């Protein structure tokens, strides 16, 4: 639903839309890039940010972040975007239809889930966020939209969610800040794990963590 109908595979930072370029610069700033990398005229900071990512984390990480910046900008750039509303509406529809006890949300999906559970609250026993960028300064946190009258509740647990668990890999370049409860006091339990350098953001690796298994235990049928 966030696909713009344009080429999505380019790893050229300068081809990102203006909002995506700002997001990229904000992202590398959150990762600790030197000030000179995040400042300068024109597209210079964007090029330097992409180069810094490649030098620090490798070419694959550079491509991944640029791709995610394009998709994330499509979602967060405009709080009143029809695409943003449609994404939340689709998740809300599925939650009403399926009536799950648990929702597991990964990466940008955690932003969608958090907003949806404020805009359209549903009864939920457990919300689990994995590799979440919810607290990333400027890039995501300040841009969260919780609906009319709810924005002052940013950081709190969604109203009908009984328990919120967050899991972050110690090297995940998306899960920033790592200590998400520092910005989201509504989190009931926070686990920092190590998925390995090669796969520090993959959902499948997060799903294999024993911390998640323990949290899901009460909701799974006994053997």
Helices and strands as residue ranges (DSSP letters): G 13-15, H 18-30, G 35-37, H 44-57, H 59-76, H 82-98, E 102-106, H 108-119, E 126-130, G 141-143, G 151-153, E 164-169, G 180-182, E 189-193, G 197-199, H 203-207, H 210-216, G 217-219
